[in-house]
Amino acid sequence: MKCKLLDVFTSKAFNGNGLTVFHDFENLTDHMMMKLTQEMRQFESIFVSREDSCPTESPDRFRARIFTMEEELDFAGHPLIGLGAHLHEEFGLRDHHNWKIQLNNREIELDTKISESYFETRMQLGKPDFIKTLSNGEADEMLPTLNLSFDDTGAHPLEVISNGLPYLIVPVIDGIEKAQITHDDFESLLDNHGAKFVYVLDVKSQEGRTWDNAGNVEDVATGSAAGPAASYLWKHQLLPNSQLLHLSQGRFVDRPSIMDLKIHEDKQGIANIELSGKVCKVANIEFV
């Protein structure tokens, strides 16, 4: 079983968010994919294969599945950004390529290009779904579970927003360094508001943090949260440039990462969010 180790949302190795891309998963059971993901011990691993039985007829179409160490996800940002780099290296014949990726419930298009030392992948996230704005009372209950207070938010509301995965966006103007999950059943609290994960967002510096729902492991760069974060900043007019965002993450785990986002608007609001990031190859690996 061959796989590839990549660092995502960075142009330099040993920065950004690590990712394992496993080649050709048709003969793997769900159980084995979970075991391989747990062996690599990263936030996610992605398994990819040709979608069609005759790859020469549609050489740019692939099927992918994404696993965390606990579950399979229908969507995640950094594995797909990294996947684009893998596909470009293995199958690319030009400087720029477009790839179509079939996930469990949707199809994603990836645009890739190559430079001397890294790849760059661009992905269309689509229109965000503004699911819920928490009331003041709900926010007062949620903030202490993150070691935060109302004063830390600068009176900005907490909101649940999705671009594939629903995130509770917790805005702060100060104190992002002290944020942590302190509740024993935080996942249930999120579920009460229709959220899957939390994203603490410094609205002044455009920096974010998130964790697994047990609060044990901090994520390095969260592509699935980047769209909701950009949507939140756009909605509340907190972007210096109303259509561009360079979202940083990973400082607190010594893995600096940058996620670049471009917001496309129409008369109804946000029509689409475009996420892009650099990807650096670290290693080829073969399981014995």
N, C-alpha and C positions, 0 to 999 in steps of 0.2 A: 504494500500500500504506500503510494507516494503522496507527499504533501509538500507544501511550500510555506515558509515563515516570512511574513511581511510586517512592516510597521506602517500604520495608516495615520493620515493627517500629519505627516512630517516628511521632510526631504532627507533626513539623516537617520541612519540606523540607531537603534536603542533609544529612540524618542518615540512619541506618538503611541498609538494603541496597537499592541501586538495582535496578530491574526494568523490562524492556520487555515490554509486552503487545501482541502483534501480533493484529489482528482478522482473522478469516475466512481460514484458511489452505488451503482446499480445493484451490486451483489452484497451490499451491507444492509443489515437489519437496523431498525430504529435503535435497538438496544446497543448494537455495536457502534453506531454513530455517537450515541451518548457516551459510551465508554472511551472512545477516541477523544472526544471533546474534553472529558474529565481528565484524561491523561495529559493533555496539553495545558490545562488549567488557565485558560484565558477567558475573558468575558464571553466571547463567542468564537465558534469555529464554523466554517462554511464548507458544504459538500457540493461539488459541481460535476455535471456530466452533460454530454450532448443530449439535447431534447429529442432529436429525431433519430430514427434507426438508420437513415441515410444522410449522414452529416454533410455530404457534398451538395445536397439540395438546399440546405439552409445552414451554411457554415457559421453564422453569427447568432444562432439560437441555442440557449442552454437552459437546463433545469438546475435549480439550486435549493438547498435546504439549510437552515441556520439553527444551530443549537447553542444554548448556554450549558453550564454544568448542571442545571436543574431541569431544563425543559426545552422544547422546540419553539422557536419564534416564527411567526408569519412574516415579520419584517424586522430589519435592523440596518442601521446606516453604515457603520464602519466595516462590516463584512462585505457589503456590496461595493463600497468604494475600493476596498482591497481586491475584491474579485475582478474588477475591471483591469487592474494592473496585471494580475495573473493571466487573464485572457489575452491581453495585448502582448505579453511576453511569449506566450505559447502559440498563439494563432495569428497575431498581427502581421500584416504585410505592408502596412503604410504607417505614416507618422500619426494619423488620426483614424479612429475606428468607432463604430457604433455596434453595441451588443444588445440583444434582447434576452432578458432573464425571466423565466417563468418561476415564480414562487408558489407557495401553496394556494394563495387566494388572489394574486394579482400578477401582472407582468410589469417589469421595470426595464427601462432603457438606460444603458450606460454609454457615455461618450468618453473615449480615452485618447490620450496622447502621451508621447514619450519625450523625455529630455535626456541629457547626458548621464544623469545620476539618479533620476527618479521618474516615476510615472505620475500622471494626473488623471483623475476620474471625475466626471460630472454626472449628476443624477437628478432627474426631475422628480420632486416630491409631491407635486400636485397642490391642490387647494387645501388649506388647513381646515380642520373642524373645531370650532370653538364650542366645547362641550358644556362647560359650566364655570360660572364665577362663584367662588365661595362667599358666603355671607360673612359679616364681621364676626359673628359668633362661631361659625365653622372655622374661620382663620385663627381665632383665639384658641381653639382646641387643638388645631394642627401645629401651630408654630412651636410650642414647647416640646413637641415630639421630635423636633429638629434642632433643639437647643437654641431657638431663635425667639425673638419677641416682636410685638407690633412696631416698636420703635425702629427695629432693624429694617423693616420693609419700606419706611418712608411713606406709609399710608397707601402704597400700591396694592391692588387686590391680588389674591391668589386665584389662579385660573387653571382649568383642565383643558388642554389643547392637544390635538392629534394630527400627525401627518403620516399615520400608519400605526403608531403606538400612542395611546393616550398618556400624557405626562401632566402631573401637577406642577405647574410653574410657580415657584416660590421666589418672588423678587426681593432683593435686598439692596440697600444703599450702603450698608456697612455690615461687617461681621461675617462675611462668607468663610473666613478662616476658622470660625468656631462651629460652623454648621456640622451636625452629625445626627444620625438616626438614634434616638434614645428609647423608642417604644418597642416592647417585646413582640407586638403583633401589628407592625406598621403596614404590612400588606393589606390587612383587613380595613385599616383606616383609609388607605388609598381607594380600595374597592368601594367604600361607601360613597365616594365622589366620582366613580367611574374612571379612575386613573389606574394605570399599571405600574408606573414608577414615578419618582419625584425628581425634579431638577431645580436646584437652588441657583438663581441667576442674579449676578451683580449687574444691575441695570446701568451703572455708571461706567464700569470698566469692560462690560460685555464679556464676563467670565462666568463659567458654570461649573457645578459639581453635582455628581449623583453617585449612588451606591447600589449594591444589591439590597433587596428589601429587608434583609436581616441587619444591614448596616456594617457588615464585616469587611467588605471589599469595595474600595472606591474605584469607579470607572475612570479611564484615562481620557477618552474622547467619545462622545455619544452622538453618533450621527442621527439616530432616530429622535433625539431630543433637540437637535439643532433647528429643525423646522418649527416646532412649537415655540422655541425660544425666540427665533426671528419674528414669528407671528405676534408674540406677546409684545416685543419691543416696537414693532410696527404699529400695532393697534393703539398703544399708549404714547405714540410719538416720542419714543426714547432713542431713536437712531439718529446719529449726527447726519448720516446720509440715508434718506428715507428708503433706499432700495438695496443698500449693501451692508453686510455685516461680516466681520472677521471675529468669530467666536473662539475664545481660548478656553482650554481645559487642561487638566493634568499637572498643574503646577504643584499641587500638594502631594503628589506621588512621584515627583521628579521625572515626569514624562511629558514635557511640554508639547502641546498639540494645537493646531489651528484648523478650524472648519470655516470655509468660505461660503457665504450664502448670498444669493441675489434674489430679490423679491420682484415679481412681475405683477403689475396691478391692472385691473380693469375698472369699469364703472361701479361694480358691485364690491370691490375691495381687492383682496389678494387672489389673483387668478392661478398663480403657481409659484413655488419656491424651488430654486435651483441650488443644490448642495454640491460642492466640489472640494477635493482634497488631494494632497500629494501622497504618494505611496513609495516606500523604499523597500527593496527586497533585502532580506537578511540571510536566508538559507534555503537550500533544498534538503528535504528529509525523506528517508525511506524506512518504513516500519518493516521489521524482519519477522 
